[in-house]
């Protein structure tokens, strides 16, 4: 007797964006750069900014509750919770996954954190898919991506211009075993560790403990080491690695780039996005661009774009969707999903 092959699909997506906004005009004044650098060269008009008393776990919980509602399940049915943030948690030594588990009443769920910067969401989905398939007793997983990245920025440090798009928000997805629609097919990721030290927040790690009075507090902001050299290295490997993970994920799923109906990416400046789609020979009509109004939301980006596209009913049965991300470190990842 042939055993039925188990599947895991994305049953629902929820998201939350804070109401606060920082405009390109305001970023221009903070950085002493012309506004057109933001609106024309980068392609951002404004971005969501969380309030001082609004933290990553708060935003993550709101997205999680929306995903649960959209999936038409209860929190008690959830077996796994993966919190997949790129940046700081509410506290330095703390579990946002456990906090959300307790707050939403998911009393039967095992909760844990996944950190791979902007690849965290894709990695979390892949890990939870595999965990669901490996255990007959598990049925539902909740993936939460939430970040308050705006607090990492010093707009007077122009070496970090490429990061000035960083914004705040959250997205969440419910994975369901046996879900034939929105089926997760395959995942592929690679890392190039030569660039690991180029992008970091130095303060509060063991090298620069926060209680050291001699440490410059400027180290609490995001720092880009040798931006020209980083740009040169990235120009050689960025597109190549992005293409590599996308093509590999598709091949592992039994498809090719010609079969792709939608590709949702990390939100990058206009010129780089153009190069990504040109290199893949894909029309930008096959994506959702959230950068102009919502900036770069870290690990939230791909799920947020997926959620917005599902809301507008653009994704149809039979469509093939790829979630592709790149991350500090530096890593690249792609997840292929089939809408049966």
Secondary structure by P-SEA (a helix, b strand, c coil): ccccbbbbcccccccccccccccaaaaaaaaccccccccccccccbbbbbcccccaaaaaaaaaaaaaaaaccccccccbbbbbbccccccccccaaaaaaaaaccccccccccccccaaaaaaaaaaaaaaaacccccbbbbbbbbccccccccccccccccccccccbbbbbbbcccccccccccccccccccccccccccccccccccccccccccccccccaaaaaaaaaaacaaaaaaaaaaaaaaaaccccccccccccccccaaaaaaaaaaacccccccccccccccccccaaaaaaaaaaaaaccccccbbbbbbbcccccccbbbbbbcc
